[in-house]
Each structure stands twice: as C-alpha cells, then as structure tokens.
Amino acid sequence: MVFIGLLGLFASLGLLVYLTMKGINIIIGAIICSIVLAIFDGLSLEVALMDDYMTGFVNYFSSWFFVFLLGAIFGKFMQETKSADSIAAWISRRFGAKRAVFAVVAAAAIMTYGGVSLFVVGFAVYPIAVSLFREANLPHRFIPPALVFGSISFTMTSPGSPEIQNIIPTEFFGTTPTAGGWIGVLCALIIMVAGGLWLGSMVNKASQNGEVFSLPRESPLKGLEETAATVSKTQGEKKDEGLPNIIIAILPLALVIVLLNVLGQFMNPTIALLIALTVGIIDACVTMHKFLREFWQSLAVGAQNSLVALANTCAVVGFGSVAAAVPAFDILVDSLVNMPGPPLLGLAVGVTLICGITGSASGGLGIALPILAPIYMSQGLDPGAMHRISALASGGLDSLPHNGYVVTTIRAICGEEHKRSYKPIFMLSVVLPTIVLSLAVILYSVF
C-alpha cells in the first residue's frame, strides 16, 4: 500500500513535468495532476479539490498577495522607466563582447538582487545578451543558462536578498533576511564564482567545437533582434540616448535592498519588504517621471502581472497540498526527519524534494516549512542556520524542466528548446546549488 502511494505521488509529479514541458497551462496541469493523485491514492475527489487543493491555494494567496503585487508593480515601473535597460546597457559597455557571458549574468544578478521581477529581468536583458553574443560569435543556446544563472542561482537564496525565497523562512524561524551569517555569504560566493567559471568553460568548449552564433528559426518575441542590433551599435558610446542615468536607474534597487535589511532588523521582514518596495516604486516614479508615459496603465499592468504570477504559484502549492494529504507523504516526511546524519540534512532534503515536486522554490517553501519548521525548531537548532538551509534548498530541484521561469526563459523569451539549452541550466541551477547545499549542511553542523 505504501509503495502504491509513493508510486502515485511520483507518477503525478512526472505527469506535471510532462504537461508543463508540453506547454499546458500550469493551473490546468496542477488540477489534472491533483485529480490523478487523488484517484491513485484513494482520496475523495471532493475533499482533495475543494478542501486540500483550495486550502493550499487560498492560504498562499492571502499570505503573499501584497508581496507579489508590489514586486510586480516595482518591476513594471523599472521596465517602463527604462531603468532595467539602462542598467543592462551600462553593464554591457563595461564588460564588452569579450566578457559577454559574465555581462549577461551580472546584469540579471544586479536587477534580481535589487528586487526586480524575474520575468522583467529576462525580457530586459535578452536584447543586450543577443547583441553581445552576436558580436562575440558565441552560441545563442547559452543565453537562457546565463539568464537563469544570474537570476535565481545565488541572488534569490543569499543573505539580504529581497526575493520571496529569502523572506518566507523569516515567517517560520523568526529570523531576518540576513540570517545565516558568514556561511550564507560564503555559499552565495561559491555558487557565483564556481557557476560563472563553469558557464564560461561550457561556452568556450562549445565555441572550440565549432558552434557559432545563430538566432533560433522562430522567436516568439518579434522585434527583439532589431532592438539588440540597435543596442550593439551604441555600445561604444559613453551614454545611451533616451535612457536614464545609471545612478538614477540603480537607486531604486539600492533603496529596496538597504531598507529591507535595515528595517528587517526592527520589524516583521515581510512588512519591511513591502515598505522597501513601496519606497522603490515612489523613487522610480519621481526621479524618472519623464520616462514614465502611462502611470496608471503601468500600475494596472503590474497588478495584472502579479495576479498571473501568484495564481500560477498558488496552483502548484495547491497540488503540493493534495500531495501532503496522502498517507505516503507522511511516511516520506518521517523518513526524512529520522534519516541518519546531522538534523539539518533532513531539513535540506525535505525542502529540496518538496520544491522539486512543486517545481517552484517559493511554492515548495510554502508547503514544506509549515510542516518541517516546527519539527526542527523543537530540536533547538539555530534558526539562522535553518533559514539559510531552507533558502538554499529551495534553489535546487525547483529548477527541473517544469519550473515556470525556466520554461518561460527558454521558450518565450529566448525562442530556444529544452534539448538545446536545458543541460547547462541543470548543471548551474540544480547540480551546483545542491553541492553547495551539502557543504552548507556540513559547515552549519560543525560551526
């Protein structure tokens, strides 16, 4: 019976991965897989969908609605005021085509660590990446790995990050966004440096094997190639016409980071993040108002974007809630809690697996921590260590092929295919973070 339950759990997960890679809407896919899981494990469909699924969906929505809302609006204003374009263009000029890979990673990292939405970063940096990769004659298929690595591998899990994956653990461990101390900083640096060198090595090897720059046959984003060509013509100029000054452009990001980490020491980190994002939005609107043509329209679009992103995550959390209701899930959790080795290892493996099942770092944390946090808190473990382990663990198996941001970056933004671009993404955002997570468990257990 246990075997059948585990089989149903992983079969439904496999189906969710398959449907996502086939382009099926994640909300529809999550509901279908929840039904399959309920039937497989003998659950009542009414209870599974109307109780378990909707409870997970609604609870996550109510907990994180304002974070998603202000985050999406902030990202939209950074896009509409051309701040994101200014930052990306400035970095491309500083690095140049010879360091195209690192320029793309740096541009994505700076913006995501500053609180800009992942999807805004992808759309903003892609044209710059195309121009740099074209000039350096590097394979186009490595642009998605560069974007993903710069966006989610170390910026969303490092101390001080305003990304939601670093905020959720504060609610369960009573910590601040900087929790984790020097070990957390070290882990972020290892991922950043090792991943950058690894990505550069993969690109160089492909170039030595004769791969050259070539745009995909069909790009979903018509016109971005023309934008990239325009950017490449202006890279030698000292400043870009029609873009805000780099200092003004980067100020909203700096304000978000500083305010979050200062206010987060004295108040609830989620409230601190909301205040920081609000100040960032106001600063962007005031200092770059001449670039903002449609204030109310941008506000509306940002709000709509937040609902789409939040609903997609809630759908995955709903599926995870159904998974958590099956008896096999309890057996899985018990085996993790009682597994041999340091206690933090069980927490790390548990969060990693659940994030892998949901295909979402934030969604997985939303399911895993309400279950696991009380268990490990009762063991008297250091809250800061548990916070950082949880954040790092969320950035491993979440990046499997069905991850929403991975699918969007590869297909919608870059017009590539999984078979061409996913292998380096897997190495950089699954294998490397998992290795560093193992190192973090050892370091936190020793020190």
VOGU-3710 file (C-alpha; in Angstrom, 3 decimals, decimal comma):
1> mvfigllglf> 0,000/0,000/0,000  2,867/2,357/0,852  4,560/1,505/-2,436  1,386/2,309/-4,380  1,052/5,618/-2,546  4,632/6,636/-3,337  4,158/5,485/-6,925  1,080/7,691/-7,247  2,939/10,654/-5,748  5,860/10,467/-8,147
11> aslgllvylt> 3,688/9,478/-11,116  1,589/12,615/-10,666  4,782/14,675/-10,378  6,094/13,110/-13,588  2,810/13,949/-15,288  3,060/17,571/-14,107  6,583/17,815/-15,558  5,377/16,313/-18,842  2,346/18,613/-19,155  4,419/21,691/-18,366
21> mkginiiiga> 7,063/20,822/-20,958  4,265/20,336/-23,468  3,156/23,907/-22,845  -0,006/23,118/-20,846  -1,040/25,967/-18,544  0,330/25,274/-15,061  -3,043/25,940/-13,387  -4,792/23,367/-15,581  -1,878/20,959/-15,245  -1,834/21,226/-11,454
31> iicsivlaif> -5,566/20,492/-11,199  -5,294/17,496/-13,551  -2,359/16,088/-11,586  -4,190/16,656/-8,292  -7,102/14,604/-9,635  -4,748/11,835/-10,786  -3,022/11,797/-7,400  -6,343/11,662/-5,534  -7,619/8,774/-7,635  -4,321/6,907/-7,385
41> dglslevalm> -4,234/7,176/-3,569  -7,947/6,627/-2,961  -8,748/10,161/-1,785  -12,185/11,686/-2,147  -12,096/13,997/-5,184  -14,370/16,460/-3,412  -12,115/16,649/-0,361  -8,923/16,667/-2,428  -10,008/19,530/-4,687  -12,396/21,622/-2,604
51> ddymtgfvny> -10,569/21,226/0,701  -6,901/20,252/0,313  -6,214/21,957/-3,024  -8,156/25,141/-2,347  -6,838/25,474/1,206  -3,274/25,446/-0,065  -4,167/27,789/-2,931  -6,026/30,348/-0,804  -3,630/30,313/2,157  -0,620/31,019/-0,043
61> fsswffvfll> -2,559/33,725/-1,912  -3,589/35,526/1,265  -0,099/35,289/2,790  1,886/36,648/-0,161  -0,551/38,710/-2,248  0,887/42,116/-1,332  4,483/40,946/-1,828  3,674/39,714/-5,335  1,608/42,835/-6,056  4,240/45,396/-5,059
71> gaifgkfmqe> 7,049/43,280/-6,515  5,341/43,102/-9,912  4,492/46,824/-9,884  8,082/47,677/-8,929  9,354/45,533/-11,776  6,927/47,101/-14,223  7,996/50,637/-13,313  11,660/49,653/-13,613  10,807/48,411/-17,083  8,630/51,339/-18,172
81> tksadsiaaw> 11,100/53,978/-16,933  13,819/52,122/-18,892  15,828/51,685/-15,696  16,322/47,997/-16,453  17,501/48,831/-19,974  19,903/51,456/-18,612  21,444/49,012/-16,129  21,792/46,261/-18,725  23,319/48,627/-21,309  25,757/50,090/-18,768
91> isrrfgakra> 26,977/46,632/-17,759  27,334/45,561/-21,396  29,568/48,577/-22,075  31,726/47,875/-19,020  32,240/44,204/-19,783  32,174/44,279/-23,600  31,674/41,397/-26,022  34,812/39,593/-24,817  33,089/39,012/-21,484  29,595/38,597/-22,909
101> vfavvaaaai> 28,643/35,679/-20,668  29,638/37,451/-17,454  27,973/40,688/-18,577  24,633/38,903/-19,018  24,954/37,138/-15,660  25,919/40,388/-13,899  23,021/42,353/-15,392  20,496/39,715/-14,362  22,025/39,331/-10,894  22,078/43,039/-10,065
111> mtyggvslfv> 18,443/43,503/-11,014  17,083/40,395/-9,292  19,055/41,097/-6,103  17,527/44,563/-6,243  14,023/43,096/-6,179  13,057/43,282/-9,872  10,719/40,522/-11,069  12,481/37,593/-12,746  10,400/37,889/-15,881  11,071/41,610/-16,235
121> vgfavypiav> 14,791/40,869/-15,927  14,615/38,222/-18,627  12,839/40,443/-21,130  15,089/43,422/-20,352  18,438/41,635/-20,533  17,748/39,373/-23,524  18,245/42,037/-26,234  21,557/43,050/-24,647  22,581/39,388/-24,459  21,800/38,860/-28,141
131> slfreanlph> 23,939/41,821/-29,192  26,880/40,722/-27,022  26,704/37,063/-28,046  26,391/38,059/-31,710  29,443/40,326/-31,524  31,483/37,646/-29,714  30,081/34,897/-32,020  29,013/32,736/-29,070  26,264/30,066/-29,315  22,800/31,538/-28,746
141> rfippalvfg> 21,703/28,438/-26,805  23,769/29,598/-23,803  21,773/32,819/-23,341  18,975/31,068/-21,361  21,511/29,447/-18,965  23,192/32,828/-18,434  19,845/34,489/-17,670  18,697/31,708/-15,338  22,034/31,515/-13,525  22,152/35,270/-12,953
151> sisftmtspg> 18,513/35,407/-11,868  17,901/32,514/-9,488  21,014/30,547/-8,570  22,628/32,776/-5,925  20,717/36,057/-5,841  17,435/34,653/-4,542  18,975/32,487/-1,784  21,771/34,715/-0,468  21,628/36,741/2,782  19,957/40,122/2,372
161> speiqniipt> 18,112/39,248/-0,826  14,630/40,778/-1,196  13,422/37,772/-3,208  10,495/35,926/-1,642  12,552/32,721/-1,242  14,639/34,583/1,345  11,606/36,163/3,020  9,373/33,097/3,524  11,748/31,421/6,053  11,625/34,529/8,263
171> effgttptag> 7,951/33,795/8,957  8,701/30,317/10,335  12,051/30,752/12,085  11,651/34,302/13,460  14,759/35,450/11,599  15,781/38,426/9,462  16,686/38,459/5,732  20,400/38,467/6,623  20,135/35,223/8,615  22,834/32,625/8,109
181> gwigvlcali> 25,956/34,642/8,882  29,249/34,201/7,088  28,383/30,677/5,951  25,437/32,013/3,957  27,632/34,654/2,330  30,314/32,053/1,564  27,786/29,733/-0,078  26,480/32,552/-2,277  30,028/33,463/-3,331  30,885/29,845/-4,151
191> imvagglwlg> 27,809/29,481/-6,361  28,520/32,813/-8,057  32,212/32,195/-8,751  32,104/28,461/-9,480  28,984/28,819/-11,615  30,426/31,729/-13,573  33,608/29,820/-14,318  31,657/26,671/-15,167  29,348/28,532/-17,545  32,289/30,274/-19,198
201> smvnkasqng> 34,041/26,934/-19,638  30,967/25,363/-21,262  30,601/28,272/-23,689  34,293/28,214/-24,610  34,201/24,452/-25,171  31,181/24,805/-27,468  32,929/27,565/-29,430  36,071/25,455/-29,798  33,885/22,647/-31,137  32,742/24,932/-33,938
211> evfslpresp> 29,455/26,297/-32,563  28,735/29,881/-33,635  26,054/32,478/-33,028  22,766/31,774/-34,767  19,307/33,011/-33,848  16,555/30,406/-33,419  14,433/29,848/-36,519  11,273/31,089/-34,831  11,492/33,573/-31,989  8,241/34,306/-30,093
221> lkgleetaat> 9,480/37,854/-29,455  9,404/39,599/-32,808  11,413/42,783/-32,839  13,843/41,932/-30,056  16,519/41,114/-32,631  16,168/44,619/-34,072  16,412/46,052/-30,558  19,555/44,045/-29,945  21,081/45,303/-33,172  20,363/48,891/-32,148
231> vsktqgekkd> 21,979/48,309/-28,757  25,105/46,840/-30,358  25,552/49,981/-32,462  25,576/52,203/-29,374  27,864/50,126/-27,157  30,833/52,325/-27,933  29,049/55,492/-26,877  29,681/56,976/-23,471  25,999/57,087/-22,640  22,773/55,826/-24,163
241> eglpniiiai> 20,330/58,322/-25,589  16,815/58,014/-24,222  17,857/56,092/-21,107  18,067/57,376/-17,518  21,451/57,973/-15,933  22,859/54,781/-14,414  23,000/56,248/-10,886  19,343/57,283/-11,035  18,404/53,951/-12,616  20,074/51,832/-9,952
251> lplalvivll> 18,945/53,945/-6,957  15,531/52,231/-6,568  17,270/48,838/-6,373  19,698/50,106/-3,752  16,855/51,582/-1,705  14,956/48,275/-1,708  17,999/46,304/-0,539  19,073/48,796/2,143  15,600/49,451/3,551  14,720/45,754/3,665
261> nvlgqfmnpt> 17,826/44,818/5,590  17,744/47,823/7,939  14,017/47,773/8,705  14,050/43,972/8,810  16,111/44,168/11,990  13,314/46,007/13,819  10,052/44,724/12,324  8,450/41,818/10,527  10,616/41,208/7,411  7,571/40,891/5,180
271> iallialtvg> 6,338/44,331/6,270  9,882/45,658/5,816  9,904/44,303/2,254  6,540/45,923/1,488  7,817/49,275/2,757  11,069/48,902/0,800  9,245/48,069/-2,437  6,849/50,988/-1,938  9,755/53,403/-1,468  11,462/51,919/-4,537
281> iidacvtmhk> 8,323/52,452/-6,615  7,954/56,049/-5,432  11,616/56,799/-6,131  11,388/55,349/-9,647  8,264/57,378/-10,407  9,668/60,653/-9,020  13,241/60,557/-10,317  12,357/59,113/-13,747  8,897/60,567/-14,297  9,819/61,910/-17,732
291> flrefwqsla> 10,314/58,338/-18,960  7,023/57,132/-17,487  4,342/57,859/-20,083  1,360/55,959/-18,683  1,439/55,851/-14,888  -1,988/54,337/-14,333  -1,634/51,921/-17,218  1,720/50,699/-15,892  0,186/50,332/-12,440  -2,661/48,270/-13,878
301> vgaqnslval> -0,370/46,043/-15,941  1,871/45,452/-12,930  -1,145/44,442/-10,843  -2,355/42,082/-13,574  1,100/40,535/-13,870  1,182/39,920/-10,139  -2,116/38,037/-10,263  -0,888/35,779/-13,057  2,403/35,021/-11,308  0,706/34,496/-7,943
311> antcavvgfg> -2,057/32,296/-9,371  0,500/30,094/-11,108  2,429/29,643/-7,869  -0,761/29,059/-5,878  -1,779/26,360/-8,344  1,447/24,485/-7,691  1,051/24,965/-3,931  -2,467/23,551/-4,237  -1,087/20,433/-5,914  1,506/20,171/-3,161
321> svaaavpafd> -1,234/20,419/-0,541  -3,018/17,457/-2,115  0,292/15,591/-2,131  0,759/16,415/1,547  -2,656/14,879/2,290  -1,806/11,403/1,013  -0,501/8,889/3,615  2,659/8,276/1,581  3,701/11,896/2,123  3,724/11,481/5,911
331> ilvdslvnmp> 5,855/8,377/5,551  8,236/10,315/3,318  8,486/13,171/5,847  9,057/10,764/8,757  11,874/9,052/6,861  13,494/12,432/6,223  13,199/13,585/9,839  14,686/10,334/11,104  17,340/9,890/8,448  20,899/9,317/9,692
341> gppllglavg> 23,282/12,258/9,792  23,025/15,821/11,107  19,452/17,084/11,708  19,904/19,871/9,156  20,368/17,231/6,460  16,773/16,090/6,873  15,532/19,678/6,574  17,658/20,236/3,472  16,500/17,063/1,726  12,868/17,634/2,705
351> vtlicgitgs> 12,702/21,185/1,334  14,626/20,164/-1,792  12,294/17,276/-2,601  9,115/19,257/-1,983  10,361/22,153/-4,130  11,151/19,589/-6,809  7,664/18,101/-6,576  6,047/21,520/-6,941  8,547/22,868/-9,497  8,606/26,102/-7,522
361> asgglgialp> 11,040/27,415/-4,900  8,529/29,698/-3,195  5,674/27,234/-3,638  7,747/24,407/-2,198  8,772/26,525/0,795  5,121/27,403/1,344  4,319/23,708/1,664  7,452/22,380/3,344  8,080/24,881/6,128  4,666/24,743/7,843
371> ilapiymsqg> 5,296/21,005/8,208  9,056/20,830/8,805  9,837/24,076/10,672  8,015/23,161/13,930  9,709/19,743/13,947  13,221/21,144/13,664  12,570/24,206/15,831  11,598/21,832/18,660  15,060/20,239/18,386  16,702/23,510/19,396
381> ldpgamhris> 18,601/24,066/16,136  19,933/27,511/15,244  17,120/29,457/13,494  19,593/31,324/11,274  21,107/28,078/10,047  17,658/26,599/9,349  16,648/29,768/7,487  19,674/29,677/5,194  19,492/25,909/4,648  15,823/26,246/3,678
391> alasggldsl> 16,529/29,097/1,258  19,454/27,255/-0,348  17,443/24,027/-0,577  14,627/25,825/-2,383  17,034/26,719/-5,194  17,962/23,164/-6,201  15,411/20,736/-7,604  12,941/23,575/-8,137  14,714/24,257/-11,452  13,684/20,976/-13,055
401> phngyvvtti> 12,309/21,235/-16,619  8,755/22,055/-15,455  9,798/25,165/-13,491  7,749/28,100/-14,776  10,632/30,559/-15,049  12,842/28,001/-16,813  10,118/27,252/-19,355  9,404/30,952/-19,930  13,080/31,877/-20,311  13,933/29,072/-22,719
411> raicgeehkr> 10,831/29,242/-24,885  9,022/32,567/-24,568  11,958/34,923/-24,029  14,755/33,268/-25,995  12,863/31,125/-28,508  15,082/28,129/-27,720  14,297/24,487/-26,938  14,912/22,427/-23,816  17,053/19,910/-25,709  19,487/22,695/-26,709
421> sykpifmlsv> 19,553/24,870/-23,591  18,437/22,898/-20,548  21,561/20,800/-19,856  23,730/23,791/-18,779  20,759/25,158/-16,809  20,547/21,824/-14,983  24,259/21,965/-14,172  24,156/25,565/-12,924  20,821/25,769/-11,127  20,337/22,176/-9,910
431> vlptivlsla> 23,670/20,369/-9,577  25,829/23,271/-8,325  23,333/24,625/-5,726  22,764/21,079/-4,449  26,521/20,578/-3,976  26,790/23,906/-2,139  23,744/22,977/-0,035  25,579/19,836/1,094  28,571/21,971/2,035  26,295/24,357/3,967
441> vilysvf> 24,834/21,465/5,981  28,354/20,363/6,950  29,515/23,888/7,852  26,408/24,749/9,906  26,654/21,377/11,694  30,328/21,957/12,576  30,242/25,660/13,375
//
